[in-house]
């Protein structure tokens, strides 16, 4: 697996297309969730992904403090190949990017409730009640670094 970290304006058109294609395949089609994926935040994000000969296999974006939350945040966390450790690997890479680029001392995410055990295994703790986001139950989670 190759790790790539690029700010939005460094992405090639093909990379951006492949990122959006993966996000739509999972978040819109697989999860049957119609929502506005292109929310304007990608332009202010570092994009972190793992790829192989078959393309992008795991992805997330890292946002500065003040974009989504008062803390820096990780979002659009996704893995095409599941149960292979790629999700953990890309989240750990995202944490390092947040520390390096934004001096993060904490990270906040909006986690689907069904994925909370995964995030808890990486040290995130639930810090909100359950809320609906695009028809899917979520909770905010915080990782103190």
C-alpha positions as CSV (number, residue, x, y, z in Angstrom):
1,X,0.0,0.0,0.0
2,X,1.2,3.5,-0.9
3,X,0.3,6.4,1.5
4,X,-0.4,9.7,-0.2
5,X,-1.0,13.0,1.6
6,X,-1.9,16.1,-0.5
7,X,-3.6,19.4,0.1
8,X,-6.6,19.9,-2.2
9,X,-4.9,22.0,-4.8
10,X,-2.1,19.4,-5.1
11,X,-4.5,16.6,-6.1
12,X,-4.6,15.7,-9.7
13,X,-8.0,15.6,-11.5
14,X,-7.7,11.8,-11.6
15,X,-7.0,11.5,-7.8
16,X,-9.9,13.8,-7.0
17,X,-12.2,11.8,-9.3
18,X,-11.1,8.5,-7.7
19,X,-11.7,10.0,-4.2
20,X,-15.2,11.2,-5.0
21,X,-16.0,7.9,-6.8
22,X,-15.0,5.9,-3.7
23,X,-16.9,8.2,-1.3
24,X,-20.0,8.0,-3.5
25,X,-19.8,4.2,-3.9
26,X,-19.8,3.6,-0.2
27,X,-21.6,6.6,1.4
28,X,-24.3,7.1,-1.2
29,X,-24.8,3.7,-3.0
30,X,-23.8,1.1,-0.4
31,X,-25.3,2.9,2.6
32,X,-28.3,4.1,0.5
33,X,-27.8,7.6,1.8
34,X,-28.6,10.6,-0.4
35,X,-26.7,13.5,0.9
36,X,-24.5,16.4,-0.3
37,X,-21.0,14.8,-0.2
38,X,-19.3,17.8,-1.9
39,X,-19.8,20.2,1.1
40,X,-17.2,22.8,0.2
41,X,-14.7,21.5,2.9
42,X,-12.6,19.5,0.5
43,X,-10.9,22.7,-0.7
44,X,-9.6,23.4,2.8
45,X,-8.4,19.8,3.6
46,X,-5.5,17.5,3.4
47,X,-6.5,14.3,1.6
48,X,-4.9,11.2,3.0
49,X,-5.2,7.9,1.2
50,X,-3.8,4.4,0.8
51,X,-3.7,2.9,-2.7
52,X,-2.5,-0.2,-4.5
53,X,-2.6,-1.4,-8.1
54,X,-6.4,-1.5,-7.9
55,X,-6.7,2.2,-6.8
56,X,-7.6,4.0,-3.6
57,X,-8.4,1.5,-0.9
58,X,-8.7,3.8,2.2
59,X,-9.3,7.5,2.5
60,X,-10.0,10.4,4.8
61,X,-9.7,14.2,4.9
62,X,-8.1,16.2,7.6
63,X,-9.7,19.6,8.4
64,X,-8.2,22.5,10.4
65,X,-9.7,23.7,13.6
66,X,-12.7,25.9,12.9
67,X,-13.8,24.3,9.7
68,X,-16.1,21.7,11.2
69,X,-15.4,21.9,14.9
70,X,-13.3,24.0,17.2
71,X,-10.6,21.2,17.1
72,X,-9.0,19.8,13.9
73,X,-11.1,16.9,12.6
74,X,-11.0,13.8,10.4
75,X,-13.8,13.2,8.1
76,X,-15.1,11.1,5.2
77,X,-13.2,8.1,6.7
78,X,-13.6,5.2,4.3
79,X,-12.1,1.8,3.4
80,X,-12.9,0.0,0.2
81,X,-11.3,-3.2,1.5
82,X,-12.7,-4.0,4.9
83,X,-11.3,-6.1,7.8
84,X,-7.7,-5.7,6.5
85,X,-6.5,-3.0,8.9
86,X,-6.6,-0.3,6.2
87,X,-9.1,1.8,8.1
88,X,-6.8,1.8,11.2
89,X,-3.8,2.6,9.0
90,X,-5.4,5.6,7.3
91,X,-6.8,7.0,10.6
92,X,-3.4,6.7,12.2
93,X,-1.9,8.5,9.2
94,X,-4.6,11.2,9.4
95,X,-3.8,11.7,13.1
96,X,-0.1,12.3,12.2
97,X,-1.1,14.7,9.5
98,X,-3.3,16.7,11.9
99,X,-0.5,16.9,14.4
100,X,2.1,17.9,11.8
101,X,0.1,20.4,9.8
102,X,-2.2,21.8,12.4
103,X,-0.5,21.2,15.7
104,X,-3.5,19.2,16.8
105,X,-3.7,18.3,20.5
106,X,-7.2,16.8,20.0
107,X,-9.3,15.6,17.1
108,X,-13.0,15.5,16.8
109,X,-15.0,13.2,14.4
110,X,-18.7,12.6,13.6
111,X,-18.9,8.8,13.8
112,X,-21.6,6.5,12.6
113,X,-22.8,4.7,15.8
114,X,-22.2,1.3,14.2
115,X,-18.5,2.3,13.7
116,X,-17.9,3.5,17.2
117,X,-16.1,0.3,18.4
118,X,-13.6,0.8,15.6
119,X,-12.9,4.4,16.7
120,X,-12.8,3.5,20.3
121,X,-10.1,0.9,19.5
122,X,-8.1,3.9,18.2
123,X,-8.6,5.9,21.4
124,X,-11.6,8.1,20.5
125,X,-14.3,8.6,23.2
126,X,-17.9,9.5,22.6
127,X,-18.6,13.1,23.7
128,X,-22.2,13.7,22.5
129,X,-25.6,12.1,22.5
130,X,-26.7,10.2,19.4
131,X,-27.9,12.5,16.6
132,X,-29.2,12.0,13.1
133,X,-27.0,12.9,10.3
134,X,-28.4,12.2,6.8
135,X,-30.7,9.4,8.2
136,X,-27.8,7.6,10.0
137,X,-27.3,7.7,13.8
138,X,-24.0,9.5,14.7
139,X,-22.1,10.6,17.8
140,X,-19.3,13.1,18.1
141,X,-16.1,11.5,19.3
142,X,-12.9,13.1,20.6
143,X,-9.3,11.9,20.6
144,X,-7.0,13.6,23.0
145,X,-3.4,13.5,21.7
